[in-house]
Each structure stands twice: as structure tokens, then as C-alpha cells.
């Protein structure tokens, strides 16, 4: 019997740009969050991406470009969506003055 990892690695297409890339771990997303009707697909995807970068830490700081690439949307959509998530109190965004980057605290 093949391991799940070997099956996934064989089925990753070249089009996805992930051929020969090792896939590790997973991101836990609460079912209650996934089933929420008051947030759209971009909000869900961006929260999941931020949760992925947060890992076991309290904060994360991926660039807007990275978030947009991983969520498969534009940087403008990311900026607008982050504002919506802040208004819904699902996310706190602050600015790190030393590194000049956005820092996110994910409330999930």
C-alpha cells in the first residue's frame, strides 16, 4: 500500500508549479469557521493562508504579494479583504516599524 504522501506527490501537475516539491504538514481550520455564511471565499482563503504562516506562533508577517500568490488573487483584493477581516474582528493588522512590514494576528 502506498503512502498518502507518495500518491499526492505523483499527482501534482507541472501546471501547478509544484512538481518535485515536498509537501509537509497541514493547516488546521475549524469547521465552524469554514461554515460561516458571513464571510466570502476570499476572506476564508486569506485567513487560511495567514493561519498557515502563523503556524504555532502568535503573529505572522507574509507580504501582500505572497498572500496574493497563495490565495490566487490580486494584491488589491488582499488589501480590501484584510480591511473587511479587521472590521469583522477576525484579524488584527499592525505595522512593524523596524522591518517595515505588516504583522497579522489571526483570531481563528
N, C-alpha and C positions, 0 to 999 in steps of 0.2 A: 504494500500500500504506500502511495506517495504522500509526502508531507504537504500540507496546505501551502507552505512557502514555495515549494518546488512547482506546484501547479500554478500558483499566481505568477511566479517568475517566467514560466513558459508562455503564459497567456498575455503578457504585457506586450503591447504592439509598439512598433517603431514610431508610429504616428504620434503616440503619446510622449515620445522623447524619453521614455523610461527603460528602454531595452538595456539589459545588463545592470540595472540599478537594483541594489539590495533594498528590500522593503522591511523595515523594522518597526516593531511596536504597533500601537494603536492609540486612538484618542477616545476617551470615554465621554459620551454625550448623554445627558439624562433624557430619558424618554419624554418626560414632562416638557422639557424644552423643545424637543422635536415636534411635539403635538400642538404647540401653541399656535393659535389662529391669528394672533395679533401681530405677528412678525412675518415678513415676507422671506422669500428664498435667499435674497442677497444678505439680509440680516442674519439668517440662520448660517449661511455659508461662511460669512466673515467671522461670526462668533466661533464657529468650529475651527477655522484657521487660527484665530487668536488663541483658542484653547490649546491647539496643537503646539504652538510656540511657547505657551506658558509652561507646559509640562508640569513639573512638581513645584514650580516657583510661584510666587505671588504675582509677579509682573512679567510682561513680555514687551519687546520693542522691535517687531519686524517693520521694515519700511513699507510705505504705501505701495511701492512697486511690487514688493514681494507678496503682499496681501492680494493685490490685484491679479498677479500671475497665478497664484494658488487658487483664488476664488473664481478665476476665469471671467473677470470683468474689468472695467476701466478704473483708473485711479480716481477719476471724478466720482464714479459710483461708490467707490470705497469711502471717500471723504463724506459724501452725502449720507451714506449708510451709517458710518461711525457717529455722525451727529444724531441720527434717529435713535441709535442704540443708547447714546448718552441720555437723550430725552426720556427714554423708557427705563433708565437707571439699570441697564444691563451691563454697562461698560463705563469705566472712568478713564478719560484720556488726560494725560498731563505731558508736560514738556521737560525733557532733561536738558538743562542749560549747558552742562559740561560737554555732552556728546551731540547736542543739537538734534535730538530725535524724539519722536513721540513715544510715550510709555503708556501701556494699556494695562488696566486692572479689569479682568474679566469676572463678572458676577454670575458664574454658572458652575 
